[in-house]
Amino acid sequence: MNQNGPIDYLVSFAICFALGALSVQLLQRRSSAPAPNQPKGLESGGIHDAGTATP
């Protein structure tokens, strides 16, 4: 009976953390998509825009 409480708490925390991380990634992708001029786009492809012209 004592394991039910902490396990439920950890599961709910993991679910909330995963949803929060996904929402943050979606918001960052949406905010960086219309404005590729931001220097934070290194992970999304800022380096590829520097010289390589691969389609």
MOPAC internal coordinates of N, CA, C and O (Angstrom, degrees):
PM7 1SCF
backbone

  N    0.0000 0     0.00 0     0.00 0    0    0    0
  C    1.4583 1     0.00 0     0.00 0    1    0    0
  C    1.5318 1   110.42 1     0.00 0    2    1    0
  O    1.2310 1   120.33 1   150.26 1    3    2    1
  N    1.3247 1   116.98 1   -29.74 1    3    2    1
  C    1.4567 1   119.00 1  -177.70 1    5    3    2
  C    1.5283 1   112.24 1   -73.95 1    6    5    3
  O    1.2310 1   120.29 1   158.72 1    7    6    5
  N    1.3465 1   117.05 1   -21.28 1    7    6    5
  C    1.4616 1   119.49 1  -178.57 1    9    7    6
  C    1.5227 1   112.16 1   -80.29 1   10    9    7
  O    1.2310 1   119.97 1   163.16 1   11   10    9
  N    1.3164 1   117.66 1   -16.84 1   11   10    9
  C    1.4544 1   120.09 1  -174.95 1   13   11   10
  C    1.5196 1   111.08 1   -68.19 1   14   13   11
  O    1.2310 1   120.09 1   138.38 1   15   14   13
  N    1.3247 1   117.43 1   -41.62 1   15   14   13
  C    1.4578 1   120.82 1  -177.75 1   17   15   14
  C    1.5205 1   113.11 1   -64.29 1   18   17   15
  O    1.2310 1   119.51 1   121.33 1   19   18   17
  N    1.3277 1   118.55 1   -58.67 1   19   18   17
  C    1.4685 1   120.12 1  -179.05 1   21   19   18
  C    1.5207 1   113.35 1   -60.62 1   22   21   19
  O    1.2310 1   120.16 1   143.40 1   23   22   21
  N    1.3284 1   117.29 1   -36.60 1   23   22   21
  C    1.4630 1   119.58 1  -179.54 1   25   23   22
  C    1.5293 1   109.73 1   -67.05 1   26   25   23
  O    1.2310 1   120.33 1   136.03 1   27   26   25
  N    1.3194 1   116.98 1   -43.97 1   27   26   25
  C    1.4608 1   119.42 1   178.04 1   29   27   26
  C    1.5245 1   110.52 1   -61.74 1   30   29   27
  O    1.2310 1   120.73 1   140.77 1   31   30   29
  N    1.3244 1   116.21 1   -39.23 1   31   30   29
  C    1.4626 1   119.94 1   179.49 1   33   31   30
  C    1.5293 1   111.01 1   -65.04 1   34   33   31
  O    1.2310 1   120.41 1   136.81 1   35   34   33
  N    1.3343 1   116.82 1   -43.19 1   35   34   33
  C    1.4603 1   120.12 1  -179.95 1   37   35   34
  C    1.5252 1   111.14 1   -67.01 1   38   37   35
  O    1.2310 1   120.25 1   140.40 1   39   38   37
  N    1.3247 1   117.13 1   -39.60 1   39   38   37
  C    1.4652 1   120.37 1   179.92 1   41   39   38
  C    1.5208 1   110.33 1   -65.20 1   42   41   39
  O    1.2310 1   120.44 1   134.67 1   43   42   41
  N    1.3311 1   116.76 1   -45.33 1   43   42   41
  C    1.4611 1   119.32 1  -179.70 1   45   43   42
  C    1.5288 1   110.40 1   -65.10 1   46   45   43
  O    1.2310 1   120.25 1   142.08 1   47   46   45
  N    1.3243 1   117.12 1   -37.92 1   47   46   45
  C    1.4627 1   120.28 1   178.35 1   49   47   46
  C    1.5251 1   110.58 1   -65.65 1   50   49   47
  O    1.2310 1   120.35 1   139.16 1   51   50   49
  N    1.3390 1   116.94 1   -40.84 1   51   50   49
  C    1.4612 1   120.20 1   179.92 1   53   51   50
  C    1.5256 1   110.66 1   -64.56 1   54   53   51
  O    1.2310 1   120.51 1   138.46 1   55   54   53
  N    1.3310 1   116.63 1   -41.54 1   55   54   53
  C    1.4657 1   120.32 1   179.63 1   57   55   54
  C    1.5258 1   110.21 1   -64.64 1   58   57   55
  O    1.2310 1   120.54 1   133.79 1   59   58   57
  N    1.3207 1   116.58 1   -46.21 1   59   58   57
  C    1.4678 1   120.00 1   179.80 1   61   59   58
  C    1.5279 1   110.64 1   -63.64 1   62   61   59
  O    1.2310 1   120.28 1   140.71 1   63   62   61
  N    1.3293 1   117.07 1   -39.29 1   63   62   61
  C    1.4617 1   120.27 1   179.87 1   65   63   62
  C    1.5258 1   110.72 1   -65.69 1   66   65   63
  O    1.2310 1   120.50 1   139.01 1   67   66   65
  N    1.3392 1   116.65 1   -40.99 1   67   66   65
  C    1.4616 1   120.11 1   179.72 1   69   67   66
  C    1.5282 1   110.54 1   -65.79 1   70   69   67
  O    1.2310 1   120.30 1   135.64 1   71   70   69
  N    1.3277 1   117.04 1   -44.36 1   71   70   69
  C    1.4638 1   120.12 1   178.85 1   73   71   70
  C    1.5275 1   110.41 1   -63.09 1   74   73   71
  O    1.2310 1   120.32 1   139.60 1   75   74   73
  N    1.3091 1   116.99 1   -40.40 1   75   74   73
  C    1.4619 1   120.13 1   179.20 1   77   75   74
  C    1.5218 1   111.42 1   -64.85 1   78   77   75
  O    1.2310 1   120.32 1   137.98 1   79   78   77
  N    1.3259 1   117.00 1   -42.02 1   79   78   77
  C    1.4623 1   120.28 1   179.78 1   81   79   78
  C    1.5295 1   110.74 1   -65.24 1   82   81   79
  O    1.2310 1   120.50 1   138.10 1   83   82   81
  N    1.3318 1   116.66 1   -41.90 1   83   82   81
  C    1.4629 1   119.79 1   178.74 1   85   83   82
  C    1.5215 1   111.05 1   -64.06 1   86   85   83
  O    1.2310 1   120.41 1   137.74 1   87   86   85
  N    1.3334 1   116.82 1   -42.26 1   87   86   85
  C    1.4651 1   119.59 1  -179.39 1   89   87   86
  C    1.5245 1   110.47 1   -65.68 1   90   89   87
  O    1.2310 1   120.29 1   141.86 1   91   90   89
  N    1.3341 1   117.05 1   -38.14 1   91   90   89
  C    1.4697 1   119.99 1   178.84 1   93   91   90
  C    1.5253 1   110.25 1   -65.60 1   94   93   91
  O    1.2310 1   120.09 1   138.51 1   95   94   93
  N    1.3282 1   117.44 1   -41.49 1   95   94   93
  C    1.4591 1   120.23 1   179.12 1   97   95   94
  C    1.5231 1   110.81 1   -64.77 1   98   97   95
  O    1.2310 1   120.44 1   138.54 1   99   98   97
  N    1.3352 1   116.76 1   -41.46 1   99   98   97
  C    1.4581 1   119.61 1   178.92 1  101   99   98
  C    1.5224 1   110.88 1   -64.41 1  102  101   99
  O    1.2310 1   120.25 1   138.37 1  103  102  101
  N    1.3212 1   117.12 1   -41.63 1  103  102  101
  C    1.4622 1   120.12 1   179.41 1  105  103  102
  C    1.5261 1   110.44 1   -65.64 1  106  105  103
  O    1.2310 1   119.69 1   140.40 1  107  106  105
  N    1.3196 1   118.20 1   -39.60 1  107  106  105
  C    1.4623 1   120.68 1   179.37 1  109  107  106
  C    1.5231 1   110.59 1   -67.40 1  110  109  107
  O    1.2310 1   120.01 1   141.01 1  111  110  109
  N    1.3210 1   117.59 1   -38.99 1  111  110  109
  C    1.4665 1   119.88 1   179.39 1  113  111  110
  C    1.5214 1   110.49 1   -68.15 1  114  113  111
  O    1.2310 1   120.26 1   139.85 1  115  114  113
  N    1.3421 1   117.10 1   -40.15 1  115  114  113
  C    1.4630 1   119.52 1   179.56 1  117  115  114
  C    1.5181 1   111.31 1   -67.91 1  118  117  115
  O    1.2310 1   120.27 1   141.80 1  119  118  117
  N    1.3370 1   117.10 1   -38.20 1  119  118  117
  C    1.4605 1   120.01 1  -178.25 1  121  119  118
  C    1.5291 1   110.79 1   -74.20 1  122  121  119
  O    1.2310 1   119.72 1   150.72 1  123  122  121
  N    1.3314 1   118.14 1   -29.28 1  123  122  121
  C    1.4605 1   120.58 1  -178.03 1  125  123  122
  C    1.5299 1   111.28 1   -89.05 1  126  125  123
  O    1.2310 1   119.56 1   163.57 1  127  126  125
  N    1.3313 1   118.44 1   -16.43 1  127  126  125
  C    1.4586 1   120.59 1  -178.14 1  129  127  126
  C    1.5373 1   112.14 1   -68.98 1  130  129  127
  O    1.2310 1   118.57 1   128.91 1  131  130  129
  N    1.3176 1   120.34 1   -51.09 1  131  130  129
  C    1.4708 1   119.82 1  -178.25 1  133  131  130
  C    1.5264 1   112.79 1   -76.07 1  134  133  131
  O    1.2310 1   119.55 1   165.73 1  135  134  133
  N    1.3262 1   118.47 1   -14.27 1  135  134  133
  C    1.4614 1   121.82 1  -177.86 1  137  135  134
  C    1.5305 1   110.24 1  -129.74 1  138  137  135
  O    1.2310 1   120.05 1  -100.61 1  139  138  137
  N    1.3463 1   117.51 1    79.39 1  139  138  137
  C    1.4658 1   120.48 1  -179.59 1  141  139  138
  C    1.5206 1   113.03 1   -76.29 1  142  141  139
  O    1.2310 1   119.77 1  -176.71 1  143  142  141
  N    1.3359 1   118.05 1     3.29 1  143  142  141
  C    1.4622 1   121.29 1  -178.77 1  145  143  142
  C    1.5225 1   112.05 1   -79.43 1  146  145  143
  O    1.2310 1   120.15 1   169.65 1  147  146  145
  N    1.3255 1   117.33 1   -10.35 1  147  146  145
  C    1.4554 1   120.22 1  -177.97 1  149  147  146
  C    1.5309 1   110.14 1   -72.35 1  150  149  147
  O    1.2310 1   120.00 1   -39.58 1  151  150  149
  N    1.3367 1   117.61 1   140.42 1  151  150  149
  C    1.4696 1   120.69 1  -179.97 1  153  151  150
  C    1.5189 1   113.06 1   -71.61 1  154  153  151
  O    1.2310 1   119.64 1   172.13 1  155  154  153
  N    1.3371 1   118.30 1    -7.87 1  155  154  153
  C    1.4616 1   120.68 1  -179.74 1  157  155  154
  C    1.5278 1   111.83 1   -79.12 1  158  157  155
  O    1.2310 1   119.46 1   178.81 1  159  158  157
  N    1.3254 1   118.63 1    -1.19 1  159  158  157
  C    1.4603 1   121.44 1  -176.58 1  161  159  158
  C    1.5113 1   113.09 1   -85.42 1  162  161  159
  O    1.2310 1   119.67 1  -157.14 1  163  162  161
  N    1.3303 1   118.23 1    22.86 1  163  162  161
  C    1.4603 1   120.16 1  -179.88 1  165  163  162
  C    1.5202 1   111.03 1   -65.96 1  166  165  163
  O    1.2310 1   120.20 1   141.66 1  167  166  165
  N    1.3327 1   117.23 1   -38.34 1  167  166  165
  C    1.4604 1   120.36 1  -178.52 1  169  167  166
  C    1.5276 1   110.95 1   -75.45 1  170  169  167
  O    1.2310 1   119.99 1   148.80 1  171  170  169
  N    1.3421 1   117.62 1   -31.20 1  171  170  169
  C    1.4564 1   119.88 1  -174.86 1  173  171  170
  C    1.5239 1   111.84 1   -86.74 1  174  173  171
  O    1.2310 1   119.48 1   172.43 1  175  174  173
  N    1.3308 1   118.60 1    -7.57 1  175  174  173
  C    1.4585 1   119.47 1   176.73 1  177  175  174
  C    1.5108 1   113.19 1   135.97 1  178  177  175
  O    1.2310 1   119.15 1  -158.43 1  179  178  177
  N    1.3143 1   119.23 1    21.57 1  179  178  177
  C    1.4562 1   121.34 1   178.87 1  181  179  178
  C    1.5192 1   111.31 1   -67.47 1  182  181  179
  O    1.2310 1   120.24 1   150.11 1  183  182  181
  N    1.3315 1   117.15 1   -29.89 1  183  182  181
  C    1.4612 1   120.88 1  -179.52 1  185  183  182
  C    1.5307 1   109.93 1   -73.71 1  186  185  183
  O    1.2310 1   120.00 1   145.38 1  187  186  185
  N    1.3165 1   117.61 1   -34.62 1  187  186  185
  C    1.4571 1   121.14 1  -178.83 1  189  187  186
  C    1.5232 1   111.19 1   -69.63 1  190  189  187
  O    1.2310 1   119.99 1   154.12 1  191  190  189
  N    1.3301 1   117.63 1   -25.88 1  191  190  189
  C    1.4587 1   120.76 1  -179.75 1  193  191  190
  C    1.5242 1   111.58 1   -77.83 1  194  193  191
  O    1.2310 1   119.91 1   169.85 1  195  194  193
  N    1.3418 1   117.77 1   -10.15 1  195  194  193
  C    1.4598 1   120.81 1  -173.25 1  197  195  194
  C    1.5305 1   111.53 1   -72.44 1  198  197  195
  O    1.2310 1   119.72 1   138.91 1  199  198  197
  N    1.3407 1   118.14 1   -41.09 1  199  198  197
  C    1.4618 1   117.13 1  -175.56 1  201  199  198
  C    1.5185 1   113.78 1  -150.57 1  202  201  199
  O    1.2310 1   119.56 1   143.87 1  203  202  201
  N    1.3025 1   118.45 1   -36.13 1  203  202  201
  C    1.4610 1   120.24 1  -175.10 1  205  203  202
  C    1.5203 1   110.37 1   -74.11 1  206  205  203
  O    1.2310 1   120.88 1   -45.40 1  207  206  205
  N    1.3282 1   115.91 1   134.60 1  207  206  205
  C    1.4630 1   120.50 1  -178.83 1  209  207  206
  C    1.5217 1   110.04 1  -114.05 1  210  209  207
  O    1.2310 1   120.44 1  -132.40 1  211  210  209
  N    1.3240 1   116.76 1    47.60 1  211  210  209
  C    1.4608 1   120.05 1   179.27 1  213  211  210
  C    1.5175 1   109.59 1   -83.72 1  214  213  211
  O    1.2310 1   119.91 1   -47.84 1  215  214  213
  N    1.3186 1   117.78 1   132.16 1  215  214  213
  C    1.4794 1   120.51 1  -177.99 1  217  215  214
  C    1.5110 1   112.22 1   -69.55 1  218  217  215
  O    1.2310 1   120.10 1   180.00 1  219  218  217

